[in-house]
Amino acid sequence: MITSVLVANRGEIACRVFRTCHDLGIRTVAVHSDADQDALHTRLADAAVRLAGHTPAETYLRGDLLVKAALDAGADAVHPGYGFLSENADFARAVLDAGLTWIGPPPEAIEAMASKTRAKDLMGIRPLTSVTADDLPVLVKAAAGGGGRGMRIVRELADLDDALTAARAEALSAFGDGEVFVEPYVEGGRHVEVQVLADAHGTVWTLGTRDCSLQRRHQKVIEEAPAPGLGPELTAALHETAERAARATGYRGAGTVEFLVADGRAHFLEMNTRLQVEHPVTEAVFGIDLVALQIRIAEGGPLDGEPPRAQGHAVEARLYAEDPAAGWAPQTGTLHRLAVPGVRLDTGYADGDTVGVHYDAMLAKAVAHAPTRAEALRRLSGALERATVHGPVTNRDLLVRSLRHPEFVEARMDTGFYQRHLDALAEPVTDPYAPLAAALAEAHGRSRFGGFRNVPSQPQTKRYRTEPDGVEHEVHYRHTRDGLSADGVHVVHAAPDAVVLDVGGVRRRFAVGRYGDRVHVNGTALTALPRFPDPAAQRAPGSLLAPMPGTVVRVAEGLAEGARVAAGQPLLWLEAMKMEHKITAPASGTLTALHAAPGHQVEVGALLAVVQEEES
């Protein structure tokens, strides 16, 4: 019997595994980088071991340090989570060689399937060895890992070399393996997958289907189970292929076989030899705990002959600290408050935790289960709409709109959903009364109720900027003997944390959270502005500012001050939250300043370069 589990991972998945371990009475051990020393997963574990350093290469990708941590802490088993070394056969062998129990598939199965190139070879599929114009579009893809990292769509041959370079660098940083390959890119397909679970006694469960078509940067955003509208014949074919892949490798544990479904046909993509981020939707539909079943299988226990019967529909949405309208740029800062009512919430953060630059931007996964798909969509979209998310900019509004979009509601979506609809879905959502509510909440603390006043006070003015769109708003109110008043609106109640306004005979309540200059009013984020703008804050025209905190990983070859650049030309690349972000010239002109160099750490808003635009 397993008595103590070290989770060789961090964040949300470590917390998820710990929850099941605690339910089973199993002691838990966390590992943490220096950046994660106060992270939630370290606080939930019974013991925690430091991995010196900040980057994944120094910490969570060091199999030797992880095995030593397990032995030092007295753990007798290791759960790899997902990402990092979860699909690394050498790490699995090192765990087993140390006399520890590996809560995952055999190393031989990982070798056969965790490398996408070997998996395709096993399934009789060959990647492209050379690319011509007739092959376009193609997809450059990391052979190891997942989560959309190390992937690039190439539509022009001239872009292939840059895509290969970027994909290799991203894959090496995320998984410690820079191998990539090229395959045809199928337009207009749906991403469908089958959850498998196998024991050491010959039983293989295929636990229905999941649809994960709503993706950005090849990383899933919304997932659901079962995949809608497939039909019994196609579903049966998917299950048969998934079971065949598991049996062909002598698989044990949890895994996922992924397909691209287009024109009624299923194209094998890969097998992920680990637990998936989206596993909660399968748990909800089948009423099981996949982590508990992983542990049972690792202990040598059998599965029942048949899996439980599926019931209802489940939908999961990933809440990211990112700005969809700014190219999905990751965001950092303090997560002051996070609450999503009425649904399952898996997270690696607690109120007051810091969202840093070193790891994935996902804050939480919200999961709703209901008897029907329509009810599950309504429940999840409503919960997210009412959620309290005070901190960095997130994709919350995009999630709500996506769940209510006719194409998604009618199950007509494919992997190009966000390419078609992003502009509309990422349109800023600002309540027109939010700035006024913020001003009234602040003014309540300074209201002058001390003496009798027959003469109304002078109007007061406050300025706010909505985030992330940067639009400025000016609101006016005044103090009276009866409290606070605002033109055109009756102020029913005002307090530092709540304001009630009567707008056209309808009372509306605004919850207010204030954190320094940042104010959150219901779902609107505001920054309080000084009465008069600071002239020193102005930047020269053509200034390129860091859109996020991160590390400069590359500067374009030969780039130097005085160089001529063209509009859209890549100048440098930032790495933030395990993804590379390209910084391009805003216009054609001359590079008059370059403040970035490989290895430099930059904060959001830092001046990277200046391009002086050429005159027409």
C-alpha positions, 0 to 999 in steps of 0.5 A, spaced: 500 500 500 502 507 498 503 511 504 506 517 502 506 520 495 510 526 492 507 530 486 513 532 481 509 538 479 506 544 481 500 549 482 493 546 480 495 539 478 499 538 485 493 541 489 488 536 485 492 530 487 493 532 494 486 532 495 485 525 493 491 523 497 488 526 503 481 523 502 485 516 501 489 517 508 495 518 504 501 523 506 503 528 501 510 531 499 510 537 495 516 540 491 517 547 489 522 552 486 524 558 489 519 562 485 514 557 488 516 557 496 509 560 498 505 557 493 498 554 495 501 546 493 506 547 498 502 549 503 497 544 502 502 538 502 504 535 509 511 536 507 515 540 502 522 540 499 526 546 496 528 545 489 533 551 488 532 555 482 527 559 479 526 556 472 523 549 470 530 547 467 533 548 474 527 545 478 521 541 475 525 538 469 531 535 474 529 528 475 535 527 479 533 532 484 525 530 484 527 522 486 532 525 491 526 529 494 522 523 494 527 519 498 529 524 503 522 526 505 520 518 506 515 518 500 514 511 497 510 513 490 511 519 485 505 522 481 508 526 475 501 530 474 501 533 467 507 537 463 514 537 465 517 530 466 510 527 466 511 523 459 519 522 460 520 515 460 527 516 463 524 519 469 519 514 470 525 509 470 529 513 475 523 513 480 522 505 479 530 504 480 530 508 486 525 503 489 519 508 489 512 506 486 511 510 479 503 512 479 503 512 471 504 507 465 510 503 464 516 506 461 516 502 455 509 505 454 511 512 455 517 511 450 512 508 445 507 513 445 509 519 449 514 521 443 509 523 438 513 521 432 514 514 435 506 514 436 505 515 429 510 510 427 506 505 431 499 507 428 502 507 421 502 514 420 509 518 417 510 525 419 513 530 413 520 529 412 520 535 407 515 540 405 513 543 399 508 549 397 503 543 395 504 541 403 501 547 406 499 549 411 503 544 415 503 544 423 510 544 426 509 540 433 514 538 439 515 531 439 514 531 447 509 534 452 503 538 450 499 544 452 500 547 445 507 549 447 512 548 441 507 548 436 506 553 430 502 553 424 506 555 417 502 557 411 508 560 407 514 556 406 518 562 408 516 562 415 518 555 416 525 556 418 523 561 424 517 556 426 522 550 427 527 555 431 521 557 435 518 551 436 524 547 438 526 553 443 519 553 446 519 545 447 526 545 450 524 550 455 517 546 457 519 539 456 527 539 456 526 536 449 527 540 443 525 535 438 520 537 433 516 534 427 512 537 421 505 534 419 499 536 415 495 541 418 487 539 417 483 546 417 476 546 420 477 539 424 474 538 431 479 536 437 476 530 440 479 525 445 478 518 448 480 517 456 483 510 457 484 507 463 488 500 464 490 496 469 495 490 470 490 485 469 488 486 462 482 490 463 482 497 459 476 502 460 474 507 454 471 512 458 467 516 453 469 522 449 471 529 450 471 535 445 476 540 446 476 544 439 476 551 443 483 552 443 488 558 443 495 557 441 493 550 440 492 550 448 485 548 450 480 553 453 474 550 453 472 542 454 466 538 454 464 531 455 461 527 451 463 530 445 457 532 442 454 530 435 459 524 433 454 519 432 454 512 434 459 509 429 464 514 429 464 514 437 465 506 436 471 507 432 474 512 436 473 507 442 476 501 438 482 505 436 483 508 443 483 501 446 487 498 440 493 503 442 493 502 449 493 494 448 499 495 443 503 498 448 501 494 454 498 500 457 497 501 465 494 507 468 490 513 465 492 516 458 488 520 453 488 518 445 487 524 441 484 525 434 482 530 429 475 529 426 473 532 420 468 530 414 466 525 419 473 521 419 477 521 425 485 522 424 489 520 429 494 525 433 497 522 439 496 519 445 498 523 452 501 518 457 498 522 463 492 525 466 489 530 462 488 537 464 481 536 462 480 530 466 474 533 471 469 533 465 470 525 465 470 524 472 463 528 473 460 524 467 462 518 470 462 519 477 469 517 478 476 519 481 481 518 476 487 520 481 484 515 486 484 510 480 491 511 478 493 510 485 489 503 485 492 501 479 499 503 481 498 499 487 496 493 483 489 493 484 484 491 478 479 495 475 471 493 475 470 489 468 466 495 466 466 502 467 460 506 470 455 508 466 455 515 463 450 520 466 449 527 463 454 532 460 460 536 463 463 542 461 470 545 463 473 552 462 480 554 463 481 561 467 487 564 464 491 570 467 491 573 460 489 579 455 485 575 449 485 582 446 492 583 446 494 576 443 493 572 449 498 576 452 499 573 459 498 577 465 502 577 472 500 580 479 496 579 485 490 575 485 486 578 491 480 574 490 477 568 486 471 565 487 466 562 482 459 560 485 456 553 484 461 549 480 467 545 481 473 549 481 480 546 481 486 551 482 493 552 484 492 559 487 489 562 494 486 569 495 493 574 496 497 569 492 502 572 486 501 570 479 508 570 477 512 570 470 515 563 470 509 558 469 503 557 466 498 562 466 492 558 468 489 560 474 483 555 475 479 550 471 471 551 473 467 545 471 459 544 471 455 538 470 448 537 469 443 533 466 443 536 459 449 540 455 444 546 454 443 546 462 451 545 463 453 551 458 448 555 462 450 553 469 457 554 467 456 561 463 452 564 469 457 562 474 463 565 471 459 571 469 457 572 477 465 570 479 469 574 483 476 575 480 480 581 483 487 581 480 490 581 473 486 581 467 483 574 465 479 571 460 473 571 464 469 575 459 471 571 453 469 564 456 462 567 458 461 569 451 464 563 448 459 559 452 453 563 449 456 563 442 451 560 437 456 556 434 458 553 440 451 552 443 449 549 437 455 544 437 458 547 430 465 549 433 472 547 430 479 548 432 478 555 428 473 558 432 477 563 435 481 565 429 474 567 426 470 570 432 476 573 437 475 580 435 468 580 437 469 575 443 475 579 446 471 586 445 472 589 452 466 589 457 465 595 461 459 597 465 457 604 464 456 605 471 462 602 474 466 608 474 461 612 478 460 606 483 467 606 484 467 613 486 461 613 490 464 607 494 471 611 495 467 618 497 463 614 502 469 614 507 470 621 506 463 624 506 462 630 510 456 628 515 459 632 521 454 638 520 448 641 517 449 644 510 444 648 507 449 649 501 450 643 496 458 642 496 461 643 489 461 637 484 467 632 485 470 629 479 474 622 479 478 619 473 478 612 472 481 607 466 478 601 465 482 595 464 485 592 459 482 597 454 485 603 457 479 607 456 479 613 460 472 615 464 470 621 468 465 621 473 462 627 477 458 627 484 457 631 490 456 631 497 449 633 500 446 633 507 442 627 505 449 623 503 451 622 496 448 624 489 450 623 482 447 626 476 441 622 473 442 617 478 439 616 485 444 613 490 440 608 494 446 606 498 454 607 498 459 604 502 466 602 501 465 595 499 458 596 495 454 601 492 446 601 490 444 605 484 437 606 482 437 607 474 431 608 471 427 605 476 431 599 477 436 598 483 442 595 481 448 593 486 455 593 485 460 590 489 466 594 490 473 591 491 479 596 492 487 594 492 491 601 492 489 604 485 486 598 482 478 598 483 474 592 481 466 593 480 462 587 479 466 584 473 469 591 471 477 592 473 479 600 473 485 604 475 484 610 479 488 616 475 490 622 478 486 628 477 492 631 472 496 627 468 503 626 469 508 629 463 513 624 465 509 618 463 509 620 456 513 616 451 517 617 445 513 615 439 515 608 436 516 606 443 516 598 444 514 597 451 514 590 454 507 587 454 508 582 459 514 581 464 519 576 462 525 574 459 528 576 452 530 570 449 532 572 442 534 578 438 533 578 431 540 577 427 544 583 426 539 588 429 543 594 432 541 601 433 541 605 426 538 599 422 532 600 418 526 595 419 520 594 416 513 594 419 511 587 422 518 585 422 520 581 428 525 584 432 526 580 439 522 574 442 520 574 450 519 568 454 513 568 459 509 563 462 513 558 458 511 561 451 515 565 446 512 572 444 514 575 438 515 583 438 515 586 432 516 593 429 510 597 429 512 601 423 517 602 417 523 606 419 529 606 423 531 603 430 534 609 434 534 605 441 535 598 443 535 596 450 534 589 450 539 583 450 538 576 450 537 574 458 535 580 460 529 580 465 524 585 463 517 588 467 511 589 464 511 596 460 519 596 460 522 600 454 525 595 449 526 599 443 524 605 439 523 605 432 522 612 428 517 612 423 520 614 416 516 620 413 511 618 408 
